[in-house]
Amino acid sequence: MEKLIKGIPKAELHLHIEGSLEPELMFELAERNGVELPYSSVEEVRQAYQFSDLQSFLDIYYAGAGVLQQTEDFYDLTWAYLERMHSEHVRHVEIFFDPQTHTDRGISINTVITGIYNALDDAREQFGITSFLILCFLRHLSEESALATLEAALPFRDWIEGIGLDSSEVGFPPENFERAFARAAENGLRKVAHAGEEGPPEYIWQALDLLGVSRIDHGVRCTEDQKLVQRLVQKQMPLTVCPLSNIKLRVFDKMADHNLKKMLDQGIRVTINSDDPAYFGGYMIDNFLATQKGLNLSEQDIVEIAKNGFRSSFLPQDIIDSHLKSIDEFVLQQRNSS
């Protein structure tokens, strides 16, 4: 099973690039840019990665992002993630970035997006990894700030595939951003949103009905509302689930309690992703392995989840079909060699 998980072609659809900032790179960039960190060592940073909820994580997450200041910093951050994805047989990524995290501290959106995009472009050339970039609004900030961020990003429209909604969920419902999402749609941008992680199932309804999203990020609380489950199944609405993140942030106490297998069995299109892997202790392979072990997933489950990653992507259908075929070929090869 481990050989299957490590080698099977994968797509990652829920990754915050700022959340892939490993402590070693954090210290390297802090030294490069003369930023003083509130930690004395890499070990001390890792010890701080014990979270009681989403907000306790975000406090450290935003502090860590302070080392990202130059175009090359964003490039190095993104490149480190992409190198790892290449080694984990990830063929396609759709990554989030949070401009407001940086523009609010005086970093231009040009600096942020250029560094990230250049790394994605180089990974296409060197690794064959395809990618899309999704700009996320911070939901704890105002809709006016989101609209201003969108306008500032429009000169880079060709580099951006879609928009999303992330950060503190409880108390910041999707309905707060209806105008911003409508404005994004006017510019042909795809739409996704975090909903139903710590927030209630109602937030998922709002993301679907008011924001018009084509994917729900997390969405694990959908099982509290059977009518919602039926809708997700009927529409084959993808959920970009992040199992290790859910455990680290106490959404579930342990992996055996996670509802991913239940959702899969109900016919919901679930995918596995890493969210903020530097903080939550695992990239794609780690998430697949931990979920398989904790929920006793079968080979068929793993294959279906891997296929769902490509089915739920924003890739053209013919490219999706090609990836699905490559999964079937890999699985057949595995069986013949065992």
C-alpha positions in Angstrom: 0.0 0.0 0.0 2.8 2.4 0.8 4.4 1.8 -2.6 1.1 2.5 -4.2 0.6 5.8 -2.3 4.1 7.0 -2.9 4.1 6.4 -6.6 0.5 7.0 -7.8 0.1 10.3 -9.8 -1.5 13.0 -7.7 -3.0 16.5 -7.8 -3.0 18.9 -4.9 -5.8 21.4 -4.8 -5.6 22.8 -1.3 -2.2 24.2 -0.5 -1.4 27.6 1.1 2.0 28.5 -0.3 2.8 30.5 2.8 2.0 27.4 4.8 4.8 25.5 3.2 7.4 27.7 4.8 9.6 25.3 6.7 11.5 26.6 9.8 14.9 26.1 8.1 13.9 28.4 5.2 12.2 30.8 7.7 15.5 31.3 9.4 17.4 31.6 6.2 15.0 34.3 4.9 15.0 36.1 8.2 18.8 36.3 8.1 18.7 37.4 4.4 16.2 40.2 5.2 17.3 41.2 8.7 14.1 40.1 10.3 14.2 39.2 14.0 12.2 36.1 14.8 10.6 35.4 18.2 12.4 32.0 18.2 16.0 31.1 18.8 16.2 27.9 16.8 14.5 25.6 14.3 13.7 23.2 17.1 12.0 26.0 19.1 9.8 26.9 16.1 8.8 23.3 15.7 7.9 23.0 19.4 5.6 26.0 18.9 3.6 24.1 16.3 1.2 22.7 18.8 -2.2 24.2 18.1 -5.5 24.2 20.0 -7.6 25.6 17.2 -7.4 27.4 13.9 -6.7 30.8 15.4 -3.7 29.6 17.5 -2.2 28.4 14.2 -2.9 31.6 12.3 -1.1 33.7 14.9 2.1 31.8 14.2 1.4 31.5 10.5 1.2 35.3 10.0 4.3 35.9 12.1 6.3 33.5 10.0 5.1 35.2 6.8 7.0 38.3 7.9 10.3 36.9 6.6 8.9 37.0 3.0 9.9 40.4 1.6 11.6 40.1 -1.8 10.6 38.5 -5.1 13.3 35.9 -4.6 11.9 35.0 -1.2 8.5 34.1 -2.7 10.3 32.3 -5.5 12.4 30.2 -3.0 9.4 29.4 -0.9 7.4 28.2 -3.9 10.3 26.3 -5.5 11.0 24.4 -2.3 7.4 23.2 -2.3 7.5 22.3 -6.0 10.7 20.3 -5.6 9.1 18.2 -2.9 6.0 17.7 -5.0 8.1 16.5 -7.9 9.6 13.8 -5.5 6.1 12.8 -4.4 4.8 12.3 -7.9 2.4 15.2 -7.8 1.7 16.2 -11.4 -0.6 19.2 -10.9 -1.0 21.8 -8.2 -3.6 24.5 -7.6 -2.1 26.7 -4.9 -3.5 29.5 -2.7 -1.7 32.7 -1.9 -2.8 35.5 0.5 -1.8 38.9 -0.9 -3.3 40.8 2.0 -0.9 39.0 4.4 1.9 40.8 2.6 0.4 44.0 1.2 -0.8 45.0 4.7 2.8 45.0 5.8 4.0 47.1 2.8 5.0 44.4 0.3 3.7 45.0 -3.2 1.4 42.5 -4.9 3.8 42.6 -7.8 6.6 41.3 -5.6 4.4 38.5 -4.2 2.9 37.2 -7.4 6.0 37.5 -9.6 8.1 35.4 -7.3 5.4 32.7 -7.0 4.5 32.6 -10.7 8.1 32.4 -11.8 8.7 29.4 -9.7 5.5 27.7 -11.0 6.7 28.5 -14.6 10.1 27.0 -14.0 8.5 23.9 -12.5 6.5 23.4 -15.7 9.7 23.5 -17.7 11.9 21.4 -15.3 9.5 19.0 -13.7 6.4 18.9 -16.0 4.3 20.0 -13.0 1.3 22.0 -14.2 -0.3 24.6 -11.9 -2.9 27.2 -11.3 -2.7 30.1 -8.9 -5.7 31.0 -6.7 -5.8 34.4 -4.9 -7.4 34.1 -1.5 -9.2 36.9 0.4 -8.7 36.9 4.2 -12.1 36.6 5.6 -11.3 38.3 8.9 -10.7 41.5 6.9 -13.4 43.6 5.3 -15.0 43.0 1.9 -13.8 46.4 0.9 -10.2 45.2 1.5 -11.0 42.1 -0.6 -12.4 44.2 -3.5 -9.3 46.5 -3.4 -7.0 43.4 -3.4 -8.9 42.0 -6.4 -8.5 45.3 -8.3 -4.8 45.4 -7.5 -4.4 41.8 -8.8 -6.3 42.3 -12.1 -3.2 43.5 -14.0 -1.9 40.0 -13.4 -5.2 38.4 -14.5 -3.4 36.0 -16.9 -1.4 34.5 -14.0 -4.5 33.9 -11.8 -7.0 31.2 -12.4 -9.3 31.8 -9.5 -10.1 33.3 -6.1 -10.8 31.8 -2.8 -11.7 32.6 0.8 -9.6 31.6 3.8 -8.3 32.5 7.3 -10.5 32.6 10.5 -13.8 30.9 9.7 -16.0 31.2 12.7 -17.8 34.5 12.8 -16.9 35.4 9.2 -19.5 33.7 6.9 -19.2 33.5 3.2 -22.1 35.9 2.7 -19.8 38.7 3.8 -18.0 38.4 0.4 -20.8 38.1 -2.1 -19.9 41.3 -3.9 -16.2 40.4 -4.1 -16.9 37.0 -5.6 -19.4 38.5 -8.1 -16.7 41.0 -9.2 -14.2 38.1 -9.6 -16.8 36.2 -11.7 -17.2 39.3 -14.0 -13.4 38.9 -14.7 -13.8 35.2 -15.6 -12.1 33.9 -12.4 -13.0 30.5 -10.9 -14.3 30.5 -7.4 -13.6 28.3 -4.4 -14.0 28.9 -0.6 -13.1 27.5 2.7 -16.3 26.4 4.5 -17.4 23.8 7.0 -14.0 23.2 8.7 -14.7 25.0 12.0 -17.7 26.8 10.7 -21.2 25.2 10.5 -22.8 23.5 7.4 -24.6 26.7 6.8 -21.3 28.2 5.6 -21.1 25.5 3.0 -24.7 26.4 1.8 -23.7 30.1 1.6 -20.5 29.3 -0.4 -22.6 27.3 -2.9 -25.6 29.6 -3.2 -24.3 33.0 -2.6 -20.7 32.8 -3.8 -21.3 30.2 -6.6 -18.1 28.2 -5.9 -17.1 25.2 -7.9 -15.2 23.6 -5.0 -15.5 23.6 -1.2 -12.2 23.7 0.7 -12.4 21.4 3.8 -16.2 20.9 4.0 -15.9 18.1 6.6 -18.9 19.4 8.7 -21.2 18.7 5.7 -22.1 15.3 7.3 -24.1 17.1 10.0 -26.7 18.0 7.3 -28.0 15.1 5.3 -29.7 17.4 2.8 -26.4 19.1 2.1 -24.7 15.7 1.7 -27.3 14.8 -0.9 -26.7 18.0 -2.8 -22.9 17.6 -2.7 -23.3 14.0 -4.1 -25.8 15.1 -6.8 -23.7 17.9 -8.0 -20.4 16.0 -7.5 -19.1 19.1 -5.7 -15.5 18.5 -4.7 -14.3 18.8 -1.2 -10.6 19.5 -0.8 -10.0 17.7 2.5 -6.8 18.1 4.5 -6.7 15.2 7.1 -3.5 16.0 9.0 -4.5 19.6 9.2 -7.9 18.6 10.6 -6.2 16.6 13.4 -3.6 19.2 14.2 -6.3 21.9 14.5 -8.5 19.6 16.7 -11.4 19.4 14.1 -11.1 15.7 14.9 -9.2 14.3 17.9 -7.5 11.5 16.0 -7.4 10.1 12.5 -9.7 7.2 13.3 -12.4 9.8 14.1 -12.1 11.5 10.7 -15.2 11.3 8.4 -13.3 11.1 5.1 -14.1 7.4 4.5 -17.7 8.0 5.5 -18.0 10.9 2.9 -16.3 8.8 0.3 -18.7 5.9 0.8 -21.6 8.3 0.6 -20.5 9.3 -2.9 -19.0 12.7 -2.0 -16.1 13.7 -4.2 -13.4 13.9 -1.6 -9.7 14.7 -2.3 -6.7 14.6 0.0 -4.4 17.6 0.3 -1.9 19.1 2.7 -3.2 22.6 3.5 -0.2 24.1 5.4 2.2 21.2 5.5 5.2 22.9 7.2 3.0 23.6 10.2 0.8 20.4 10.2 3.6 17.9 9.8 2.9 16.4 6.4 2.8 16.9 2.6 0.8 14.8 0.2 2.3 11.4 0.8 2.2 11.9 4.6 -1.5 12.8 4.4 -2.3 9.8 2.2 -0.4 7.4 4.4 -1.8 8.7 7.7 -5.4 8.7 6.3 -5.0 5.2 4.8 -3.7 3.8 8.1 -6.1 5.7 10.4 -9.2 4.8 8.3 -8.1 1.5 6.8 -8.6 2.7 3.3 -8.5 0.1 0.6 -6.4 0.2 -2.7 -9.7 1.1 -4.4 -10.2 4.0 -2.0 -6.7 5.4 -2.6 -7.1 5.1 -6.4 -10.5 6.8 -6.3 -9.2 9.7 -4.1 -6.2 10.2 -6.4 -8.5 10.3 -9.4 -10.8 12.7 -7.6 -7.8 15.1 -7.3 -7.6 15.4 -11.1 -11.4 15.2 -11.7 -11.8 18.2 -9.3 -9.1 20.3 -10.8 -9.5 23.2 -13.2 -7.6 21.4 -16.0 -9.2 20.9 -19.4 -11.1 17.6 -19.6 -8.7 16.0 -22.1 -5.8 16.6 -19.7 -7.8 15.2 -16.8 -8.6 12.1 -18.9 -4.9 11.7 -19.6 -4.0 11.8 -15.9 -6.8 9.3 -15.1 -5.4 7.0 -17.7 -1.9 7.4 -16.1 -3.3 6.3 -12.7 -4.8 3.2 -14.2 -1.6 2.4 -16.0 0.4 2.9 -12.7 -2.0 0.6 -10.7 -1.8 -2.1 -13.4 2.0 -1.9 -13.4 2.0 -2.2 -9.6 -0.2 -5.3 -9.7 1.9 -7.0 -12.4 5.1 -6.4 -10.5 3.8 -7.6 -7.1 
